[in-house]
């Protein structure tokens, strides 16, 4: 069976044709407020995205704005989101609509603990270091 990707019952092609206000009614209130407030940085990102779409550029859009809410016109665009150390690639798909860019560029790595050090007993692995 083929997976049908939809956001609140609408396909990605239907969402691209939606106006801004119609899309805002479909997302959660926290994201809606964020989009409506439109900080200066957020407006600059929107202009970059519009320019990217207009020029049909294949180059990814680099941004530090992790709190930007993903919009329907961004589906299919590749971003590079800063995670505090480096830019992580994020390819926007229809399943990401309504989420924020920063959710897909993780800031921490998985912690892998190793064995105890040299001349340590097996039990010293469990002692608190003070």
PyMOL commands that set and color helices and strands:
alter all, ss='L'
color gray80, all
select helices_A, chain A and resi 12-17+20-26+29-37+40-55+72-74+94-96+101-104+122-126
alter helices_A, ss='H'
color red, helices_A
select strands_A, chain A and resi 61-63+78-82+87-91
alter strands_A, ss='S'
color yellow, strands_A
deselect
rebuild
show_as cartoon
